[in-house]
Amino acid sequence: MIQADIGLIGLAVMGQNLVLNMDDHGFTVAVFNRTTSVVDEFLAGNARGTKVIAAHSLEELAALLKRPRRIMLMVKAGQAVDDFIELLIPHLKAGDIIIDGGNSNYGDTMRRAAYVESKGLLYVGTGVSGGEEGARHGPSIMPGGSPAAWSHVKPIFQAIAAKAPEGDPNGVPCCDWVGENGAGHFVKMVHNGIEYGDMQIIAEAYHLMKEGLGMSNDEMSAVFGEWNAGKLASYLIEITRDILAYRDAAGEQVVDFILDTAGQKGTGKWTAVSSLEMGIPLTLIGEAVYARFLSALLDERAAAAKVLNGPNPRYGGDQAAFIDALRDAVYASKIASYAQGYMLMQAAAGEYKWNLNYGGIALMWRGGCIIRSAFLGKIKEAFDENPALSNLLLAPYFAQEVAAAQPAWRRVVATAIELGIPVPAMATALAFFDGYRRERLPANLIQALRDYFGAHTYERVDRPRGQFFHTNWTGEGGDVTAGMYVA
């Protein structure tokens, strides 16, 4: 019997494209789908003429695979993953590997890794980014889980991954081991959160040009094209250029007919929730998620527009100068967003004892994924120069870039406020920067208020950290204090 290198379960578009990608790179893949007719349709259609092998049961799939067996799940995140794990375990032996390539929550992956390992098996939870095209021609792959599994999945994953520099077949694979248990899916979650932020920043720039400057789609497309030739060069800037220039068969500019309510699959929200749990000020990604929530209030916004008034949104100054300032504001906001994303990964590494390679993560994102950009090379350089870097904003390159962009950044945010055009991502990025760069913030007053009404105590600038004090502010409160103080 022919033995396959890997099995894949779940033949939706991502699963099919990954199978074809593996086949292109010389790997024999056995495939299974819960609806088995899909297997036959795939073999008769897109997989015709390939080495792909059909399996019509999990038992047959397991029998087709070399040991240790490698079985990749490309099914909907959630209960379906747990169901397939339970169905697979009876057909596997010690050392076999279950791989979840879906958008699973990292907490679920941590739980599943522990469970599968308790059965004598190995588990990999891997982020796969790049959409349908990336899956077919080279995605960014972020694997984590059982360390012993890496040597067995590495040849396949690194062969099918995108290469950096982008498109260079001899380049560095955009795939490397991330860390134990849920590390791979955590890094993928942060990637998706940053993706939310990038898209929101781009949307705000579009809104300012469209409403503030009165620019046409073709004019805006040209601006994004210019930006894509400089330090903002990225996949999302590139496709924004293309979207704004696109016309359908009737000559209509499609972007103008798209309903202005943004959907989401939840990974951005997970990132924001994780930041709250870990106490990291992930403000830009949080605002990007909230902006989508606000966009969903379509009927309420339509009604409010008839009642609530604001300023005239048209800018009366030098248009070319404002576009230059907007470019700098976009770049500075992007730096702040990635700085926050890396803060969250650093916090998680401390919490879960992961040894994350921060420069390597930037390299994994250089090609294949949605946030791929020239910018990521600068992040890798920053961590190569200083692996212990505590914040991207403190790296010489980024500190200089933000310093240079700061006047324009402030001018754009201030102008947007004056025009009544919402820029929550750019504004919160600037607020974060201003807060992070200040040695002293007004939290001393907040702590005094907490102590006044709840006897929560406070620390003093003239005493060592860890010593707590309470003031009887009214003379009637007494000396009893609260039992918890977290700072």
Disulfide bonds with the S-S distance in Angstrom:
none
